[in-house]
Amino acid sequence: MKTLYEKVALTYFMVATVALLVSAFLLVGFAVWEIASSVIAAEIPIVDRVRRTLDGIGLMIIGFAVVEAGTFIAEEELFRKRELRSTRESRRSITKFITIIVIAASLEALVMVFKTSREHIPAVIYPAALFTSAMLALVALGVYQWFSSHVENESE
């Protein structure tokens, strides 16, 4: 029964990783198309070109986060093929995953600031809140690292 579960889980992680990577490449393709079409189209006003370019950049950032999530799953579940056995391994995995989220959220907040500052200044509060959330996640990661390093040192 255990080997059946392991095979099903391995298949799931493989399919999920491939699906995430394909989705990320599609997002990047759409982003490149959005940016290229906004640059080429001379009849579109410059403000709309900038908006479409920022939309494309936002898609690339999401694609980046999706690729990183897919590679994280592949590294943790497919290539390493083992449980987290130590606090050091756990810290490394959690740190990598939260770092991916913080980078993606920060970049998306930056793009959103540029977009909303051109269109509707009062709406800048939303990207500011996203950036604040990303920074809180970074601080929480630091606190986690600090506490877990003390636990790791005590267990050695």
C-alpha positions in Angstrom: 0.0 0.0 0.0 2.8 2.3 0.8 4.5 1.9 -2.6 1.2 2.6 -4.3 0.8 5.8 -2.3 4.4 6.8 -3.1 3.9 6.1 -6.9 0.6 8.1 -6.9 2.2 11.0 -5.0 5.2 11.0 -7.3 2.9 11.0 -10.3 0.9 13.9 -8.8 4.0 16.0 -8.1 5.4 15.3 -11.6 2.1 16.3 -13.3 1.8 19.4 -11.1 5.4 20.4 -11.8 4.9 20.0 -15.6 1.6 21.8 -15.5 3.1 24.7 -13.5 6.0 25.0 -15.9 3.8 24.9 -19.0 1.5 27.5 -17.4 4.5 29.7 -16.7 5.8 29.5 -20.2 2.4 30.4 -21.5 2.3 33.4 -19.2 5.7 34.5 -20.5 4.5 34.0 -24.0 1.4 36.1 -23.4 3.5 38.8 -21.7 6.0 39.0 -24.6 3.0 39.2 -27.0 1.4 42.0 -24.9 4.6 44.0 -24.8 5.5 43.5 -28.4 2.0 44.3 -29.7 1.9 47.5 -27.6 5.3 48.6 -28.9 4.4 47.8 -32.6 0.9 49.3 -32.6 1.5 52.9 -33.6 -2.2 53.9 -33.4 -2.4 53.2 -29.6 -1.8 56.2 -27.4 1.4 56.2 -25.4 -0.5 56.0 -22.1 -2.2 52.8 -23.3 1.2 51.4 -24.5 2.7 52.0 -21.1 -0.3 50.3 -19.4 -0.1 47.3 -21.7 3.7 47.0 -21.2 3.2 47.1 -17.4 0.5 44.4 -17.8 3.0 42.3 -19.7 5.6 42.8 -17.0 3.1 41.8 -14.4 2.4 38.6 -16.3 6.1 37.9 -16.5 6.4 38.3 -12.7 3.5 35.9 -12.1 5.2 33.5 -14.6 8.5 33.9 -12.6 6.7 33.0 -9.4 5.0 30.0 -11.0 8.3 28.7 -12.4 9.9 29.1 -9.0 7.0 27.2 -7.4 7.3 24.4 -9.9 11.1 24.1 -9.5 10.6 24.2 -5.7 8.1 21.3 -5.9 10.4 19.4 -8.3 13.5 19.8 -6.0 11.7 19.0 -2.8 9.4 16.1 -4.0 10.9 14.7 -7.2 14.7 15.1 -7.0 15.4 14.8 -3.3 12.8 12.0 -2.7 13.0 12.2 1.0 11.3 13.6 4.0 12.7 16.7 5.7 14.9 15.0 8.3 16.4 17.9 10.1 15.6 21.4 11.2 18.3 22.7 8.8 16.5 21.1 5.8 13.2 22.4 7.0 14.6 25.9 7.4 16.1 25.8 3.9 12.9 24.7 2.2 10.7 27.1 4.0 13.1 30.0 3.5 13.3 29.3 -0.2 9.5 29.1 -0.6 8.8 32.3 1.4 11.6 34.1 -0.5 9.9 33.2 -3.8 6.6 34.6 -2.5 8.2 37.8 -1.1 10.1 38.5 -4.4 7.1 37.9 -6.6 4.8 40.0 -4.3 7.3 42.8 -4.1 7.8 43.0 -7.9 4.1 42.8 -8.5 3.6 45.7 -6.0 6.2 47.7 -7.8 4.4 47.2 -11.1 1.1 48.0 -9.6 2.4 51.2 -8.1 3.6 52.4 -11.5 0.2 51.4 -13.1 -2.0 52.9 -10.5 0.0 56.1 -10.1 -0.6 56.8 -13.8 -4.3 55.9 -13.7 -5.8 56.6 -10.2 -3.6 57.9 -7.4 -5.9 57.0 -4.5 -5.7 53.3 -5.7 -2.0 53.3 -4.8 -3.0 52.1 -1.4 -3.6 48.6 -2.7 -0.1 48.1 -4.1 1.3 49.7 -1.0 -0.7 47.2 1.1 0.7 44.3 -1.0 4.2 45.6 -0.6 3.6 46.0 3.2 2.4 42.4 3.3 5.5 41.2 1.4 7.7 43.0 3.9 5.7 41.5 6.8 6.3 38.1 5.3 10.0 38.9 5.1 10.1 40.0 8.7 8.1 36.8 9.7 10.7 34.8 7.8 13.5 36.5 9.8 11.8 35.8 13.1 11.3 32.1 12.0 14.9 31.9 11.0 16.0 33.3 14.4 13.8 31.0 16.4 14.6 27.9 14.4 18.4 28.6 14.5 18.1 28.6 18.3 16.2 25.3 18.2 18.8 23.9 15.8 21.7 25.0 18.0 20.0 23.4 21.1 19.4 20.1 19.4 23.1 19.7 18.3 
